[in-house]
Structures are given as structure tokens and as C-alpha cells.
């Protein structure tokens, strides 16, 4: 669900809380998923406070 939400909004950045309000899942579970997706290169963290993520930009297309 988290990946699908990121893919559906390629130009947007989200906090776990903001995403949880849209997809109606636990913000803690979403935060964990976002960290994992960032480690895998699927998402990237764009700010520390609040922790905000967006879909990763493919290298060479930035």
C-alpha cells in the first residue's frame, strides 16, 4: 500500500502521519515501511524533522 501510494504521487513527499490518514493504516507501520523502502532505494528521505519521504528518483533522470 505504501509503495502504491508513493507511485501514485510521484512529485509529492509525505510524512508517515499524512500517509496514514489517506490509506488508513498505522502511522508506525507506515514509518517502518518507509524506512525499509528508503534502504531499498524505492523511496528517499527528504527531511529529518518531520521525517518526510518521496519516491526515489531514478539515477540519470534527476
N, C-alpha and C positions, 0 to 999 in steps of 0.2 A: 504493500500500500504506500509506503514512504517513497519507494523508487517511482511508482506510478505518479504520485503527486509531484515529485520533482520534475519528471519528464513532461508532465502536462503544463508546467510553468517554467520553461527554460530560462527566462530572463529574470526570474524572481528569486529572492532569498527569504528564508523562513527560519524562525526560531521553532524549537520543539513545541512550545506552548501554542504558537499561532497555527502550526500544522495540526496539532491535536484538536483544535476547535473545528477544523474543517473535516478531518477524516474520522473524528470521534473515537480516538484511541488514546491510551495513556500517554501523557507527555514524557514520562520517564522511559517508557518503551520506545517512543519515537526518538528521544535523545540518544539512547543506546544504539538504535538503528542508524542514526545519522553519523555517529562516531565510527561505526563499522563501515558505512558506505564511504566515508572520507578516507579511511585507511585503505580501502579497495580502489580508490581513485574514481568512484562513481559520483561522489559529492565533494565539495570543498568548503571548508570553514572560511567565512569572510570576515567575521568579527568575533572577538573574545567575550565581550560583555555588551549585550547578551550574545550568547553563542548563536550565531546565525550561519546557515548553510544554504548553498545553491548547487544546482547541478554542475558537475565538473565540466570545464571547457576542454574539448579535445585539443591536444597539443597540435600546434600548427594552424589552428583556426582562431586563435585568440586575437 
